[in-house]
Amino acid sequence: MSSDHVIILITTVTAILSYSSLSNALLHSGSVSHGISESDYFLTTNELWFNQTLDHFSPYDHRKFRQRYFEFMDYFRAPDGPVFMIICGEGPCSGIAKDYITKSLNVKLNRSSGDSDNPWFFFGVSYPGALSAWFRLKFPHLTCGSLASSAVVRAVRDFSEFDQQISESAGQECKAALQETNKLLELGLKVKAKAVKSLFNATELGVDADFLFFTADAAVMAFQYGNPDKLCVPLVEAKKNGIDLVETYSKYVRDYCIGVWGLRARMYNRRNLRNTVVTADSTYRLWWFQVCTELAYFQVAPSNDSVRSHQINTEYHLDLCKSLFGRSVYPKVDATNLFYGGDRIAATKIIFTNGSQDPWRHASKQTSSPELPSYTMDCHNCGHGADLRGCPQAPIVIEGKSNNCSSPDAVNKVRQHMVKHIDLWLSECRGSTRSSM
């Protein structure tokens, strides 16, 4: 393969209708590098800046702000090599990570002479994956295509499919252990709330339902990021051997969710989320505003056989939104899906990819067509963004490696399809008239 592309990573501006926090089970982008040195984790951390328009919709507002981006030029072949635009997360962006795109995706191009315009191709995972798809939808003349990995393009009010996937991925034994653990947590909150919360480093959560949302998200992380055995093996063993399930579960939360991923109770603390002073935690409030006004993704307990507390229902989410932003706030899910098309997006040349164990795939596009191919990587630990980030996702696996997937072939075959589509669409882009970025 030829090495002929430039990689640009840009921080996300969440104003496409108008990050992500673990409070909605989308991982804070900064947490993935927890405990990893910059030289090991990043290809580059050199910051670059440009003047960005503050309000793209008002003809009278000419204010600008400085927006940060990063670029990696080692593989770029001037003057007409392709530009891969990687949309970062909704939280702090620290550089271009060594993932599958940056290390391995060097695409052969059929060059046409005399055309020096650089073709652009957009990439994103999770909410940035949705942004990647929406950019292609709204500005097809500016890009040759996009990869929408685990892209949550369908806004959902009552997202019961989320927990249904968790139950399916967990299997009967683990699901039963989770359900019993939830009952014990609910009982414990009634008789010794502070002691129970202290086991999870979460005594600051004064609202019991917020604590139960925190513990539900902790369980989700094991499946979403391809580490189901981290949770299920000790929990099932504890249930079989009569060991305290709450103690076992709290150890998983402390060691894995808090210790590895950087999960913190403050992400669920209403007092913290109501704070309008700009701090490092502001991304959580910003994400919740977007959730509460446009996207919802309300993870609610299914009517039966739920793995989370039934206290986490639609009313809980709406109450949280009102608590943070006022009584007039309500997620306009139908308007969002009408504007972008949801999982029936009317676009072309977008690759959709999902992991079979990722609960977020039910907010993505899972039906395939020639112009909108969709692929599912089917394996025991194929989670969120497995095509680009590998599996399992954790700081110990930072380069999108597929050899740690339970079925590496399942991931590699999808990657081969991705490269073929990108190769074809970039070549077609070369042969057509296209506006420059």
C-alpha positions as CSV (number, residue, x, y, z in Angstrom):
1,M,0.0,0.0,0.0
2,S,1.2,3.5,-0.7
3,S,1.6,6.0,2.2
4,D,0.1,9.1,0.7
5,H,-2.4,10.7,3.1
6,V,-2.4,13.4,5.7
7,I,-4.4,13.0,9.0
8,I,-6.1,15.9,10.6
9,L,-7.9,15.6,13.9
10,I,-10.3,18.3,15.0
11,T,-12.1,18.8,18.3
12,T,-15.9,18.5,18.1
13,V,-18.1,21.6,18.1
14,T,-21.5,20.3,19.4
15,A,-23.6,22.8,17.5
16,I,-24.6,20.8,14.5
17,L,-28.3,21.2,15.5
18,S,-27.7,23.4,17.9
19,Y,-18.9,14.6,24.5
20,S,-19.3,12.7,25.9
21,S,-19.8,11.7,29.5
22,L,-20.1,8.3,31.0
23,S,-23.4,9.7,32.5
24,N,-24.9,8.6,29.2
25,A,-22.6,5.6,28.8
26,L,-20.5,7.2,26.0
27,L,-16.9,7.3,27.2
28,H,-15.1,10.6,28.0
29,S,-12.4,10.7,25.3
30,G,-9.7,11.7,27.7
31,S,-10.1,8.7,29.9
32,V,-8.8,6.2,27.4
33,S,-5.3,7.5,27.8
34,H,-5.4,7.1,31.6
35,G,-2.0,5.9,32.7
36,I,-0.3,5.9,29.2
37,S,2.6,8.2,28.3
38,E,2.1,10.6,25.4
39,S,4.9,9.0,23.4
40,D,3.2,5.6,23.7
41,Y,-0.3,6.8,23.0
42,F,-0.1,9.6,20.5
43,L,1.4,10.1,17.1
44,T,1.4,13.8,17.7
45,T,0.3,16.2,20.4
46,N,1.5,19.4,18.7
47,E,-1.4,21.9,18.8
48,L,-2.5,24.0,15.9
49,W,-5.2,26.6,15.8
50,F,-7.5,28.4,13.4
51,N,-10.1,31.1,13.7
52,Q,-13.6,29.5,13.8
53,T,-16.9,31.3,13.3
54,L,-18.9,31.3,16.5
55,D,-22.4,31.5,15.0
56,H,-22.8,29.9,11.6
57,F,-26.4,30.8,11.3
58,S,-26.5,34.6,12.0
59,P,-25.5,37.0,9.2
60,Y,-24.9,39.7,11.9
61,D,-22.7,37.8,14.3
62,H,-19.1,38.0,13.0
63,R,-17.4,36.8,16.2
64,K,-14.6,34.1,16.0
65,F,-13.0,31.8,18.5
66,R,-9.8,29.9,18.4
67,Q,-10.4,26.2,17.6
68,R,-7.7,23.6,18.1
69,Y,-6.7,20.9,15.8
70,F,-3.8,18.4,15.2
71,E,-2.2,17.2,12.0
72,F,0.0,14.2,11.1
73,M,1.9,14.7,7.9
74,D,4.3,11.7,7.8
75,Y,2.4,9.8,5.2
76,F,1.3,12.8,3.1
77,R,2.2,12.9,-0.6
78,A,2.0,16.4,-2.0
79,P,0.3,18.0,-3.7
80,D,-2.8,16.0,-4.2
81,G,-2.9,13.3,-1.5
82,P,-6.1,12.6,0.4
83,V,-6.8,14.3,3.7
84,F,-8.3,12.0,6.4
85,M,-10.3,14.2,8.8
86,I,-10.8,12.4,12.2
87,I,-13.4,14.1,14.3
88,C,-12.3,13.9,18.0
89,G,-14.6,13.3,20.9
90,E,-17.0,15.6,22.7
91,G,-14.5,16.0,25.5
92,P,-11.0,17.3,25.7
93,C,-8.8,16.4,22.7
94,S,-5.1,15.8,23.4
95,G,-3.6,14.7,20.1
96,I,-3.8,12.1,17.3
97,A,-3.9,8.6,18.9
98,K,-2.2,5.5,17.5
99,D,-5.4,3.8,16.3
100,Y,-6.2,1.7,13.3
101,I,-6.7,4.6,11.0
102,T,-3.5,6.4,11.8
103,K,-1.2,3.4,11.8
104,S,-2.6,1.1,9.1
105,L,-5.1,2.8,6.7
106,N,-2.9,3.8,3.8
107,V,-5.1,3.8,0.7
108,K,-4.0,3.3,-2.9
109,L,-5.2,6.1,-5.3
110,N,-5.7,6.2,-9.0
111,R,-4.4,9.7,-9.6
112,S,-5.7,11.9,-12.4
113,S,-3.1,14.3,-13.8
114,G,-3.5,18.1,-13.5
115,D,-5.9,18.0,-10.5
116,S,-4.3,19.3,-7.4
117,D,-7.4,19.4,-5.2
118,N,-7.0,17.2,-2.1
119,P,-9.9,14.8,-1.6
120,W,-11.2,14.7,2.0
121,F,-12.6,11.7,3.8
122,F,-14.2,11.9,7.2
123,F,-13.9,9.5,10.2
124,G,-15.5,9.3,13.6
125,V,-16.4,6.9,16.3
126,S,-19.6,7.1,18.4
127,Y,-21.1,10.6,18.5
128,P,-18.2,11.8,16.2
129,G,-19.2,8.9,14.0
130,A,-22.7,10.4,13.7
131,L,-21.1,13.8,13.0
132,S,-19.0,12.2,10.2
133,A,-22.2,10.8,8.6
134,W,-24.1,14.0,9.0
135,F,-21.3,16.0,7.5
136,R,-21.4,13.8,4.4
137,L,-25.2,14.1,4.3
138,K,-25.2,17.9,4.5
139,F,-22.0,18.7,2.5
140,P,-21.5,15.9,-0.1
141,H,-19.6,18.3,-2.3
142,L,-16.9,18.8,0.3
143,T,-16.0,15.2,1.0
144,C,-15.5,11.9,-0.9
145,G,-17.2,9.8,1.8
146,S,-17.1,9.0,5.5
147,L,-16.7,6.2,8.0
148,A,-19.3,6.2,10.7
149,S,-18.0,3.8,13.3
150,S,-20.6,2.9,16.0
151,A,-22.3,6.0,14.8
152,V,-25.4,6.9,16.9
153,V,-27.3,8.5,14.1
154,R,-30.8,7.7,15.4
155,A,-32.0,9.8,18.3
156,V,-34.0,7.7,20.7
157,R,-36.3,8.8,23.5
158,D,-36.9,5.5,25.4
159,F,-33.8,3.4,24.5
160,S,-34.9,0.1,26.0
161,E,-33.0,-1.8,23.3
162,F,-29.8,-0.7,25.0
163,D,-30.3,-2.9,28.1
164,Q,-31.8,-5.7,26.0
165,Q,-28.5,-5.9,24.3
166,I,-26.7,-5.9,27.6
167,S,-28.8,-8.8,28.8
168,E,-28.2,-10.7,25.6
169,S,-24.4,-10.1,25.7
170,A,-24.2,-11.0,29.4
171,G,-25.8,-14.4,29.1
172,Q,-28.2,-16.0,31.6
173,E,-25.8,-16.5,34.5
174,C,-24.3,-13.0,34.4
175,K,-27.7,-11.4,33.8
176,A,-29.1,-13.2,36.9
177,A,-26.1,-12.1,39.0
178,L,-26.5,-8.5,37.8
179,Q,-30.2,-8.5,38.6
180,E,-29.6,-9.9,42.1
181,T,-26.9,-7.3,42.7
182,N,-29.3,-4.5,41.7
183,K,-31.9,-5.7,44.2
184,L,-29.3,-5.8,46.9
185,L,-28.1,-2.3,46.0
186,E,-31.7,-1.0,46.2
187,L,-32.2,-2.7,49.6
188,G,-28.9,-1.4,50.9
189,L,-29.7,2.2,49.9
190,K,-32.8,1.9,52.1
191,V,-31.0,0.8,55.3
192,K,-27.4,2.0,54.9
193,A,-27.1,4.3,51.9
194,K,-23.8,6.0,52.9
195,A,-22.0,2.7,53.6
196,V,-23.1,1.3,50.3
197,K,-22.1,4.4,48.3
198,S,-18.7,4.5,50.0
199,L,-17.9,1.1,48.6
200,F,-18.2,2.7,45.1
201,N,-16.4,6.0,46.0
202,A,-19.7,7.7,45.4
203,T,-20.9,9.2,48.7
204,E,-21.3,12.6,47.0
205,L,-24.3,11.3,45.1
206,G,-27.1,12.5,47.4
207,V,-29.9,11.3,45.0
208,D,-30.2,7.5,45.2
209,A,-31.4,7.2,41.7
210,D,-28.3,9.0,40.5
211,F,-26.2,6.4,42.3
212,L,-28.2,3.6,40.6
213,F,-27.6,5.2,37.2
214,F,-23.9,5.4,38.0
215,T,-23.7,1.7,38.9
216,A,-25.8,0.8,35.8
217,D,-23.3,2.7,33.6
218,A,-20.5,0.8,35.3
219,A,-21.9,-2.5,34.2
220,V,-22.4,-1.2,30.7
221,M,-18.7,-0.4,30.3
222,A,-17.7,-4.1,30.4
223,F,-19.8,-4.9,27.4
224,Q,-19.5,-1.7,25.5
225,Y,-15.7,-1.7,25.5
226,G,-15.2,-5.4,24.9
227,N,-14.3,-6.6,28.4
228,P,-17.4,-8.7,29.5
229,D,-15.3,-11.2,31.5
230,K,-14.0,-8.4,33.7
231,L,-17.5,-8.2,35.2
232,C,-19.2,-11.5,34.5
233,V,-16.5,-14.0,35.7
234,P,-16.1,-12.7,39.2
235,L,-19.8,-11.8,39.6
236,V,-21.0,-15.3,38.5
237,E,-18.4,-17.0,40.7
238,A,-19.5,-14.9,43.7
239,K,-23.1,-15.9,43.1
240,K,-22.3,-19.6,42.8
241,N,-20.1,-19.5,46.0
242,G,-22.3,-17.4,48.2
243,I,-19.8,-14.5,48.2
244,D,-21.2,-10.9,48.8
245,L,-22.3,-9.7,45.4
246,V,-22.3,-6.0,46.3
247,E,-18.7,-6.3,47.5
248,T,-17.7,-8.2,44.4
249,Y,-19.4,-5.6,42.1
250,S,-17.9,-2.7,44.0
251,K,-14.5,-4.1,43.5
252,Y,-15.1,-4.3,39.7
253,V,-16.2,-0.7,39.7
254,R,-13.2,0.5,41.7
255,D,-10.6,-1.5,40.0
256,Y,-11.8,-1.4,36.4
257,C,-14.3,1.5,35.9
258,I,-12.6,3.9,38.2
259,G,-9.0,2.6,38.2
260,V,-8.7,1.9,34.4
261,W,-11.2,4.1,32.7
262,G,-11.4,7.1,35.1
263,L,-15.1,6.8,35.9
264,R,-16.0,9.3,38.6
265,A,-19.1,9.9,40.7
266,R,-18.9,13.6,40.0
267,M,-20.0,12.9,36.4
268,Y,-23.4,12.1,38.0
269,N,-23.5,14.7,40.7
270,R,-26.3,17.1,39.9
271,R,-24.7,20.0,41.8
272,N,-21.6,19.5,39.7
273,L,-23.6,19.3,36.5
274,R,-25.5,22.5,37.3
275,N,-22.3,24.4,37.6
276,T,-22.1,26.9,34.7
277,V,-18.5,28.0,35.4
278,V,-16.2,26.6,32.7
279,T,-14.0,23.9,34.1
280,A,-12.5,20.6,33.0
281,D,-15.8,19.0,33.9
282,S,-17.9,21.3,31.7
283,T,-18.0,18.7,28.9
284,Y,-20.4,16.6,31.0
285,R,-22.9,19.5,31.3
286,L,-22.6,20.3,27.6
287,W,-23.3,16.7,26.7
288,W,-26.3,16.6,28.9
289,F,-27.7,19.7,27.4
290,Q,-27.5,18.1,24.0
291,V,-29.0,14.9,25.3
292,C,-31.8,16.9,27.0
293,T,-32.6,19.0,24.0
294,E,-32.0,16.9,20.9
295,L,-30.8,13.3,21.2
296,A,-32.2,11.8,24.5
297,Y,-30.7,8.2,24.2
298,F,-32.5,7.7,27.5
299,Q,-31.3,4.3,28.7
300,V,-34.3,3.0,30.5
301,A,-35.1,-0.3,32.2
302,P,-37.1,-2.6,30.0
303,S,-40.6,-3.5,31.3
304,N,-39.3,-6.9,32.4
305,D,-36.1,-8.8,32.8
306,S,-34.1,-5.7,33.3
307,V,-30.4,-5.5,34.4
308,R,-30.7,-2.0,35.8
309,S,-32.9,-0.6,38.5
310,H,-36.5,0.2,37.4
311,Q,-36.0,3.6,39.1
312,I,-34.0,4.5,36.0
313,N,-36.9,5.2,33.7
314,T,-38.0,8.0,31.4
315,E,-39.3,10.1,34.2
316,Y,-35.9,9.9,35.9
317,H,-34.1,11.2,32.8
318,L,-36.7,14.0,32.3
319,D,-36.4,15.0,35.9
320,L,-32.6,15.1,35.6
321,C,-32.9,17.4,32.5
322,K,-35.3,19.7,34.3
323,S,-33.0,19.8,37.4
324,L,-30.1,20.8,35.2
325,F,-31.6,23.2,32.7
326,G,-35.1,24.1,33.7
327,R,-38.7,22.9,33.2
328,S,-39.0,24.0,29.6
329,V,-36.2,21.7,28.3
330,Y,-37.4,18.6,26.4
331,P,-35.5,16.4,23.9
332,K,-36.9,17.1,20.4
333,V,-36.0,13.6,19.1
334,D,-38.4,13.6,16.2
335,A,-37.0,16.9,14.9
336,T,-33.5,15.6,15.1
337,N,-34.4,12.5,13.2
338,L,-36.3,14.5,10.6
339,F,-33.4,16.8,10.0
340,Y,-30.8,14.1,9.7
341,G,-32.8,11.0,8.7
342,G,-32.0,8.9,11.7
343,D,-31.1,5.3,10.6
344,R,-32.8,6.1,7.3
345,I,-30.2,8.8,6.4
346,A,-30.6,9.8,2.8
347,A,-27.0,10.1,1.9
348,T,-24.3,8.2,-0.1
349,K,-20.8,6.9,0.4
350,I,-21.0,6.4,4.2
351,I,-19.6,3.2,5.8
352,F,-21.4,2.1,8.9
353,T,-19.7,-0.3,11.3
354,N,-20.8,-1.8,14.6
355,G,-19.6,-4.3,17.1
356,S,-22.1,-7.1,17.9
357,Q,-21.9,-6.6,21.7
358,D,-22.2,-2.8,21.6
359,P,-25.5,-1.7,23.0
360,W,-25.2,1.6,21.0
361,R,-25.5,-0.3,17.7
362,H,-29.3,-0.1,18.1
363,A,-29.0,3.7,17.6
364,S,-26.9,3.2,14.5
365,K,-27.7,2.1,10.9
366,Q,-27.5,-1.7,10.6
367,T,-29.2,-2.2,7.2
368,S,-26.8,-2.2,4.2
369,S,-27.0,-0.9,0.7
370,P,-24.4,-0.4,-2.0
371,E,-24.1,3.4,-1.3
372,L,-24.5,3.0,2.5
373,P,-22.7,-0.3,3.4
374,S,-23.2,-1.5,6.9
375,Y,-21.1,-4.2,8.6
376,T,-21.3,-5.8,12.0
377,M,-18.2,-7.4,13.6
378,D,-19.5,-10.5,15.4
379,C,-17.4,-11.7,18.3
380,H,-17.5,-12.1,22.1
381,N,-15.7,-8.9,22.8
382,C,-16.5,-6.8,19.7
383,G,-17.6,-3.6,21.3
384,H,-17.9,0.2,20.6
385,G,-15.7,1.2,17.6
386,A,-13.9,-2.2,17.4
387,D,-13.0,-1.6,13.8
388,L,-10.8,1.3,14.6
389,R,-9.9,0.8,18.3
390,G,-9.7,-3.0,18.4
391,C,-10.8,-5.1,21.3
392,P,-10.9,-5.0,24.2
393,Q,-10.7,-1.3,24.5
394,A,-8.5,-0.4,27.4
395,P,-5.3,1.6,28.0
396,I,-3.3,-1.7,27.7
397,V,-4.5,-2.0,24.1
398,I,-4.1,1.4,22.4
399,E,-3.4,0.8,18.7
400,G,-6.6,-0.8,17.4
401,K,-5.2,-4.3,17.4
402,S,-7.6,-7.0,16.3
403,N,-5.5,-10.0,17.6
404,N,-7.1,-9.6,21.0
405,C,-10.6,-9.9,19.6
406,S,-12.1,-13.3,20.2
407,S,-12.5,-13.6,16.4
408,P,-9.8,-11.4,14.8
409,D,-11.1,-12.5,11.3
410,A,-14.5,-10.9,12.0
411,V,-12.8,-7.5,12.5
412,N,-10.2,-7.9,9.8
413,K,-12.8,-8.8,7.2
414,V,-14.7,-5.6,8.0
415,R,-11.5,-3.6,7.8
416,Q,-10.8,-5.0,4.4
417,H,-14.3,-3.9,3.2
418,M,-13.6,-0.5,4.7
419,V,-10.4,-0.1,2.7
420,K,-12.0,-1.2,-0.5
421,H,-14.8,1.3,-0.2
422,I,-12.5,4.1,0.7
423,D,-10.1,3.3,-2.2
424,L,-13.0,3.2,-4.6
425,W,-14.7,6.4,-3.4
426,L,-11.5,8.4,-3.3
427,S,-10.7,7.2,-6.9
428,E,-14.2,8.2,-8.0
429,C,-13.8,11.5,-6.3
430,R,-10.6,12.1,-8.3
431,G,-12.5,11.7,-11.5
432,S,-15.3,14.1,-10.7
433,T,-15.5,17.9,-10.2
434,R,-15.5,18.6,-6.5
435,S,-15.2,21.8,-4.4
436,S,-12.2,22.3,-2.2
437,M,-12.6,22.5,1.6
